């Protein structure tokens, strides 16, 4: 590596303040100062590059959720539902896109919009759906509530799993056994929720989404 003065010259042609060869302590100080400045400059450059990359990778809310959507949402625990415009992310390769024509009202929806389970997040569009084996286009799904009002069964319950539930649905279909429901329009939903809370319901409420949701948009 050479002498201390040789190393000083390598870092930018630095010479001693007076004639003659530079002293060891002065050379070490200069080299240390240059090294620290170089490292600091590298760190600043790395921070700037990281910030630029982060800005390049970050997406705006419009880019993250480009699909416009419309529904009825509760804004707080009073549970009142009203028209709500929002957006969704684009449908991915592992997502399922479906069209809702009818939507049954469950007592669980009432619990959720009023935050009775203490885990609600607002604004809330009630009505979650779970699906099984629906990975291909063109398939149809029916979500059936079994066992009376106040119970939601999608996959299985204490009364039976998927196999037993499917057998019961097949039996009902073969023998033309249907359920009694009360079909309502979207703008009746708050009255329906009030009636549900008072147990003023004889049949399950089913919202005619296909024919009434657009008219309220």
C-alpha positions in Angstrom: 0.0 0.0 0.0 3.0 2.3 0.4 3.7 5.0 3.0 1.1 7.2 4.7 1.9 10.1 2.4 1.5 7.8 -0.6 -2.0 6.9 0.5 -2.8 10.5 1.0 -1.8 11.3 -2.6 -3.9 8.4 -3.8 -7.0 10.0 -2.3 -7.0 13.1 -4.5 -3.4 14.4 -4.6 -3.3 15.8 -1.1 0.0 17.3 0.1 1.3 18.4 3.5 0.7 21.9 4.7 4.4 22.5 4.8 7.3 21.3 2.7 8.6 17.8 3.3 6.8 14.5 3.8 3.5 14.6 5.6 3.4 13.4 9.2 1.6 10.1 9.9 -1.1 11.6 12.2 -2.0 14.2 9.7 -2.2 11.7 6.8 -4.3 9.3 8.8 -6.7 12.1 9.7 -7.1 13.2 6.0 -7.6 9.7 4.8 -10.1 9.0 7.5 -12.0 12.2 6.7 -12.1 11.3 3.0 -13.3 7.7 3.7 -16.1 9.0 6.0 -17.2 11.5 3.4 -17.2 8.9 0.6 -19.2 6.4 2.8 -21.7 9.2 3.7 -22.1 10.1 0.1 -22.8 6.4 -0.8 -25.4 6.2 2.0 -27.2 9.3 0.7 -27.1 7.9 -2.8 -28.6 4.6 -1.5 -31.3 6.4 0.4 -32.2 8.4 -2.7 -32.3 5.3 -4.9 -34.5 3.5 -2.3 -36.9 6.4 -2.2 -37.1 6.6 -6.0 -37.7 2.8 -6.2 -40.4 3.0 -3.5 -42.1 5.9 -5.4 -41.8 3.9 -8.6 -43.4 0.8 -7.0 -46.2 2.6 -5.1 -49.6 2.8 -6.8 -52.3 5.4 -6.3 -55.6 4.3 -4.8 -57.1 4.5 -8.3 -54.5 2.1 -9.7 -54.9 -0.3 -6.7 -58.7 -0.4 -7.0 -59.7 0.5 -10.5 -63.1 -1.3 -10.6 -66.0 1.0 -9.7 -68.7 -0.6 -7.6 -71.9 0.3 -5.9 -73.8 -1.0 -2.9 -75.5 -0.1 0.3 -73.4 0.5 3.4 -73.6 1.2 7.1 -71.4 4.1 8.1 -71.5 3.5 11.9 -73.0 1.3 14.5 -76.5 2.7 14.2 -76.7 0.3 11.3 -78.6 2.5 8.8 -77.8 1.4 5.2 -77.6 3.9 2.4 -76.2 4.1 -1.2 -72.4 3.8 -1.3 -70.0 4.2 -4.2 -66.6 2.5 -3.8 -64.0 0.7 -5.8 -62.4 -2.8 -5.9 -59.1 -4.1 -7.1 -59.0 -5.7 -10.5 -60.1 -9.4 -10.7 -57.0 -11.6 -10.5 -56.2 -15.0 -11.9 -57.2 -16.7 -8.6 -60.3 -14.6 -8.0 -63.9 -15.4 -8.8 -66.1 -12.8 -10.4 -69.9 -13.3 -10.0 -73.2 -11.4 -10.5 -75.6 -11.2 -7.6 -79.3 -11.4 -8.5 -80.8 -12.1 -5.1 -79.4 -11.7 -1.6 -81.0 -13.2 1.5 -80.8 -11.2 4.8 -79.4 -13.1 7.8 -79.4 -12.1 11.4 -75.6 -12.1 11.2 -75.9 -9.1 8.9 -77.8 -7.3 11.6 -75.1 -8.1 14.2 -72.4 -6.8 11.8 -73.9 -3.5 10.8 -74.7 -2.7 14.5 -71.2 -3.9 15.6 -72.8 -6.2 18.2 -69.8 -8.6 17.8 -67.3 -5.6 18.3 -65.3 -6.3 15.2 -67.1 -4.3 12.5 -65.2 -1.9 10.3 -67.0 1.0 8.6 -68.2 1.8 6.1 -69.5 -1.7 5.8 -71.3 -3.4 2.9 -72.9 -6.5 4.5 -73.3 -9.8 2.9 -70.0 -11.9 2.8 -69.9 -14.9 0.4 -67.7 -18.0 0.6 -67.5 -20.3 -2.4 -66.1 -23.8 -3.0 -64.8 -25.2 -6.3 -65.9 -22.2 -8.4 -62.7 -21.6 -10.3 -64.1 -21.9 -13.9 -66.1 -19.3 -15.9 -69.8 -19.9 -16.5 -70.6 -21.7 -13.2 -73.6 -20.8 -11.1 -73.8 -20.8 -7.3 -76.7 -20.6 -4.9 -76.1 -19.7 -1.3 -78.8 -21.3 0.8 -79.7 -20.5 4.4 -80.9 -23.7 6.2 -82.6 -24.2 9.5 -84.7 -21.1 9.8 -84.2 -17.4 10.4 -81.0 -16.3 12.1 -78.7 -19.0 10.7 -76.3 -18.7 7.7 -75.0 -22.0 6.3 -72.6 -21.8 3.4 -70.3 -24.8 3.8 -71.4 -26.8 6.8 -72.6 -26.5 10.4 -73.2 -28.7 13.4 -76.3 -30.1 11.6 -74.3 -31.4 8.7 -71.3 -30.9 6.4 -71.1 -30.3 2.7 -72.2 -33.8 1.7 -75.2 -33.9 4.0 -76.3 -30.4 3.0 -76.0 -31.3 -0.7 -78.1 -34.4 -0.2 -80.8 -32.4 1.5 -80.8 -29.8 -1.3 -81.0 -32.6 -4.0 -83.9 -34.2 -2.1 -85.7 -30.9 -2.0 -85.2 -30.3 -5.7 -86.4 -33.8 -6.7 -89.6 -33.4 -4.6 -90.3 -29.7 -5.5 -89.8 -28.6 -1.9 -89.2 -24.9 -1.9 -88.8 -22.3 0.9 -91.2 -19.5 1.7 -89.5 -16.1 1.4 -90.5 -12.4 1.4 -88.9 -10.7 -1.6 -88.1 -7.1 -1.0 -86.6 -4.2 -3.0 -83.3 -2.6 -2.1 -84.9 0.6 -0.7 -86.9 -1.5 1.8 -83.8 -2.9 3.4 -83.7 -0.7 6.5 -87.3 -1.5 7.3 -86.5 -5.1 6.9 -83.6 -4.8 9.3 -85.9 -3.1 11.9 -88.4 -5.9 11.5 -85.7 -8.5 11.9 -84.5 -6.9 15.1 -88.1 -7.0 16.5 -88.5 -10.6 15.3 -91.4 -9.3 13.1 -90.5 -11.8 10.3 -92.4 -14.9 9.2 -90.2 -15.8 6.2 -86.6 -15.0 5.2 -86.1 -11.6 3.6 -84.6 -11.8 0.1 -83.5 -8.7 -1.7 -84.2 -8.5 -5.4 -80.8 -7.2 -6.3 -81.0 -7.6 -10.0 -84.2 -5.5 -10.5 -83.9 -3.0 -7.7 -80.3 -2.1 -6.9 -79.6 -0.2 -10.1 -82.7 2.0 -9.6 -81.2 3.3 -6.4 -77.8 4.2 -7.8 
